[in-house]
Amino acid sequence: MTRTAEDIDAILAADKQMAGQPRWQESDRDTVAGLRVQLVVEGIIRTDVYLAGNAVVHLSPQPVSLILVCGGRPVERLDLFPRAPHTNPPGGRVPRPLRGLILPAGQHQHHAWRLNRTFPPNWNLPVAEPWSVLDSVAVAFQSFLAALNIVGDLPLPPHEPRLVP
């Protein structure tokens, strides 16, 4: 069971792979698609370690988030084309160049464990840095998985852009 920051450090450092074939599932309202795939950590399927995702189906560019969850706690998150700006806390727990940094809506964000490790779990990864790896959503997914030592491929989420009146 994942309980401490050291447990999370060990999971992040370990080789991981997806248990099964990941699939995006559309919500009842067909506006959001979700993903949840358990991870195999060093040969063992961990019920408390999984990759989650959500994507807005009808917007373009498509907002997508991927989240690594350990023990019920989000520990890494990638936000592509977020719809709202993000402001980092100004305090001393945040590295100087990121203190109070405002990432505008649409700016890709990486909420890394190394930046959020000292915050309580209920703070939900308050520190983000720009994510610049985006030749495509598929490349961003692969880069994020590689950064987390996760082997496997994620399918692209369903995307049906609509004109807004």
Contacts in CASP RR format, 6 or more apart in sequence:
PFRMAT RR
TARGET T0000
AUTHOR 0000-0000-0000
METHOD contacts of the structure
MODEL  1
MTRTAEDIDAILAADKQMAGQPRWQESDRDTVAGLRVQLVVEGIIRTDVY
LAGNAVVHLSPQPVSLILVCGGRPVERLDLFPRAPHTNPPGGRVPRPLRG
LILPAGQHQHHAWRLNRTFPPNWNLPVAEPWSVLDSVAVAFQSFLAALNI
VGDLPLPPHEPRLVP
1 7 0 8 1.000
1 48 0 8 1.000
1 71 0 8 1.000
2 8 0 8 1.000
2 11 0 8 1.000
2 48 0 8 1.000
2 49 0 8 1.000
2 70 0 8 1.000
2 71 0 8 1.000
2 72 0 8 1.000
2 73 0 8 1.000
3 71 0 8 1.000
5 117 0 8 1.000
7 70 0 8 1.000
8 70 0 8 1.000
8 73 0 8 1.000
8 75 0 8 1.000
8 113 0 8 1.000
8 117 0 8 1.000
9 113 0 8 1.000
9 117 0 8 1.000
11 41 0 8 1.000
11 46 0 8 1.000
11 49 0 8 1.000
11 70 0 8 1.000
12 68 0 8 1.000
12 75 0 8 1.000
12 76 0 8 1.000
12 113 0 8 1.000
12 148 0 8 1.000
12 149 0 8 1.000
13 149 0 8 1.000
14 41 0 8 1.000
14 42 0 8 1.000
14 149 0 8 1.000
15 41 0 8 1.000
15 42 0 8 1.000
15 149 0 8 1.000
15 151 0 8 1.000
16 39 0 8 1.000
16 40 0 8 1.000
16 41 0 8 1.000
16 42 0 8 1.000
16 49 0 8 1.000
16 148 0 8 1.000
16 149 0 8 1.000
16 150 0 8 1.000
16 151 0 8 1.000
17 39 0 8 1.000
17 40 0 8 1.000
17 150 0 8 1.000
17 151 0 8 1.000
17 152 0 8 1.000
18 37 0 8 1.000
18 38 0 8 1.000
18 39 0 8 1.000
18 40 0 8 1.000
18 51 0 8 1.000
18 150 0 8 1.000
18 151 0 8 1.000
18 152 0 8 1.000
19 37 0 8 1.000
19 38 0 8 1.000
19 39 0 8 1.000
19 40 0 8 1.000
19 45 0 8 1.000
20 37 0 8 1.000
20 38 0 8 1.000
22 35 0 8 1.000
22 37 0 8 1.000
22 51 0 8 1.000
22 154 0 8 1.000
22 155 0 8 1.000
23 35 0 8 1.000
23 155 0 8 1.000
24 33 0 8 1.000
24 34 0 8 1.000
24 35 0 8 1.000
24 55 0 8 1.000
24 155 0 8 1.000
24 157 0 8 1.000
24 158 0 8 1.000
25 33 0 8 1.000
25 34 0 8 1.000
25 35 0 8 1.000
26 32 0 8 1.000
26 33 0 8 1.000
26 34 0 8 1.000
26 57 0 8 1.000
26 158 0 8 1.000
27 33 0 8 1.000
27 34 0 8 1.000
30 57 0 8 1.000
31 56 0 8 1.000
31 57 0 8 1.000
31 58 0 8 1.000
32 54 0 8 1.000
32 55 0 8 1.000
32 56 0 8 1.000
32 57 0 8 1.000
33 54 0 8 1.000
33 55 0 8 1.000
33 57 0 8 1.000
33 157 0 8 1.000
33 158 0 8 1.000
34 52 0 8 1.000
34 53 0 8 1.000
34 54 0 8 1.000
34 55 0 8 1.000
34 157 0 8 1.000
35 51 0 8 1.000
35 52 0 8 1.000
35 53 0 8 1.000
35 54 0 8 1.000
35 55 0 8 1.000
35 66 0 8 1.000
35 154 0 8 1.000
35 157 0 8 1.000
36 50 0 8 1.000
36 51 0 8 1.000
36 52 0 8 1.000
36 53 0 8 1.000
37 50 0 8 1.000
37 51 0 8 1.000
38 45 0 8 1.000
38 46 0 8 1.000
38 47 0 8 1.000
38 49 0 8 1.000
38 50 0 8 1.000
39 45 0 8 1.000
39 46 0 8 1.000
39 49 0 8 1.000
39 50 0 8 1.000
39 51 0 8 1.000
39 150 0 8 1.000
40 46 0 8 1.000
41 49 0 8 1.000
48 70 0 8 1.000
48 71 0 8 1.000
48 72 0 8 1.000
49 68 0 8 1.000
49 69 0 8 1.000
49 70 0 8 1.000
49 71 0 8 1.000
50 68 0 8 1.000
50 69 0 8 1.000
51 66 0 8 1.000
51 67 0 8 1.000
51 68 0 8 1.000
51 69 0 8 1.000
51 150 0 8 1.000
51 154 0 8 1.000
52 66 0 8 1.000
52 67 0 8 1.000
52 69 0 8 1.000
53 64 0 8 1.000
53 65 0 8 1.000
53 66 0 8 1.000
53 67 0 8 1.000
54 64 0 8 1.000
54 65 0 8 1.000
55 62 0 8 1.000
55 63 0 8 1.000
55 64 0 8 1.000
55 65 0 8 1.000
55 157 0 8 1.000
55 158 0 8 1.000
55 159 0 8 1.000
56 62 0 8 1.000
56 63 0 8 1.000
56 64 0 8 1.000
56 83 0 8 1.000
57 157 0 8 1.000
57 158 0 8 1.000
57 159 0 8 1.000
57 160 0 8 1.000
58 160 0 8 1.000
58 161 0 8 1.000
58 162 0 8 1.000
59 83 0 8 1.000
59 161 0 8 1.000
60 159 0 8 1.000
60 161 0 8 1.000
61 80 0 8 1.000
61 81 0 8 1.000
61 106 0 8 1.000
62 80 0 8 1.000
62 81 0 8 1.000
62 137 0 8 1.000
62 157 0 8 1.000
62 159 0 8 1.000
62 161 0 8 1.000
63 79 0 8 1.000
63 80 0 8 1.000
63 81 0 8 1.000
63 82 0 8 1.000
63 83 0 8 1.000
64 79 0 8 1.000
64 80 0 8 1.000
64 81 0 8 1.000
64 137 0 8 1.000
64 157 0 8 1.000
65 77 0 8 1.000
65 78 0 8 1.000
65 79 0 8 1.000
65 80 0 8 1.000
65 82 0 8 1.000
66 77 0 8 1.000
66 78 0 8 1.000
66 141 0 8 1.000
66 144 0 8 1.000
66 154 0 8 1.000
67 74 0 8 1.000
67 76 0 8 1.000
67 77 0 8 1.000
67 78 0 8 1.000
68 74 0 8 1.000
68 75 0 8 1.000
68 76 0 8 1.000
68 77 0 8 1.000
68 148 0 8 1.000
68 150 0 8 1.000
69 75 0 8 1.000
73 121 0 8 1.000
74 111 0 8 1.000
74 124 0 8 1.000
74 125 0 8 1.000
75 113 0 8 1.000
75 116 0 8 1.000
75 125 0 8 1.000
76 110 0 8 1.000
76 111 0 8 1.000
76 112 0 8 1.000
76 113 0 8 1.000
76 125 0 8 1.000
76 144 0 8 1.000
76 147 0 8 1.000
76 148 0 8 1.000
77 109 0 8 1.000
77 110 0 8 1.000
77 111 0 8 1.000
77 125 0 8 1.000
78 108 0 8 1.000
78 109 0 8 1.000
78 110 0 8 1.000
78 111 0 8 1.000
78 131 0 8 1.000
78 140 0 8 1.000
78 144 0 8 1.000
79 86 0 8 1.000
79 108 0 8 1.000
79 109 0 8 1.000
79 110 0 8 1.000
79 111 0 8 1.000
79 128 0 8 1.000
79 131 0 8 1.000
80 108 0 8 1.000
80 131 0 8 1.000
80 134 0 8 1.000
80 137 0 8 1.000
80 140 0 8 1.000
81 106 0 8 1.000
81 108 0 8 1.000
82 103 0 8 1.000
82 105 0 8 1.000
82 106 0 8 1.000
82 107 0 8 1.000
82 108 0 8 1.000
82 109 0 8 1.000
83 105 0 8 1.000
83 106 0 8 1.000
84 105 0 8 1.000
85 102 0 8 1.000
85 103 0 8 1.000
85 104 0 8 1.000
85 105 0 8 1.000
85 107 0 8 1.000
86 102 0 8 1.000
86 103 0 8 1.000
86 107 0 8 1.000
86 109 0 8 1.000
86 128 0 8 1.000
87 100 0 8 1.000
87 101 0 8 1.000
87 102 0 8 1.000
87 103 0 8 1.000
88 94 0 8 1.000
88 98 0 8 1.000
88 99 0 8 1.000
88 100 0 8 1.000
88 101 0 8 1.000
88 102 0 8 1.000
88 103 0 8 1.000
88 126 0 8 1.000
88 127 0 8 1.000
88 128 0 8 1.000
89 99 0 8 1.000
89 100 0 8 1.000
89 126 0 8 1.000
89 127 0 8 1.000
90 99 0 8 1.000
90 100 0 8 1.000
91 99 0 8 1.000
91 100 0 8 1.000
92 99 0 8 1.000
93 118 0 8 1.000
93 119 0 8 1.000
93 127 0 8 1.000
94 100 0 8 1.000
94 115 0 8 1.000
94 127 0 8 1.000
95 115 0 8 1.000
98 115 0 8 1.000
98 127 0 8 1.000
98 128 0 8 1.000
98 129 0 8 1.000
101 128 0 8 1.000
101 129 0 8 1.000
103 109 0 8 1.000
103 128 0 8 1.000
103 130 0 8 1.000
107 130 0 8 1.000
108 130 0 8 1.000
108 131 0 8 1.000
108 132 0 8 1.000
108 134 0 8 1.000
108 140 0 8 1.000
109 128 0 8 1.000
109 129 0 8 1.000
109 130 0 8 1.000
109 131 0 8 1.000
110 128 0 8 1.000
110 129 0 8 1.000
110 130 0 8 1.000
110 131 0 8 1.000
110 144 0 8 1.000
111 125 0 8 1.000
111 126 0 8 1.000
111 127 0 8 1.000
111 128 0 8 1.000
112 127 0 8 1.000
112 129 0 8 1.000
115 127 0 8 1.000
115 128 0 8 1.000
115 129 0 8 1.000
116 123 0 8 1.000
116 125 0 8 1.000
116 126 0 8 1.000
116 127 0 8 1.000
119 125 0 8 1.000
119 126 0 8 1.000
119 127 0 8 1.000
131 140 0 8 1.000
133 139 0 8 1.000
133 140 0 8 1.000
133 143 0 8 1.000
133 144 0 8 1.000
134 140 0 8 1.000
137 156 0 8 1.000
138 156 0 8 1.000
141 153 0 8 1.000
141 154 0 8 1.000
141 156 0 8 1.000
142 153 0 8 1.000
145 151 0 8 1.000
145 152 0 8 1.000
145 154 0 8 1.000
END
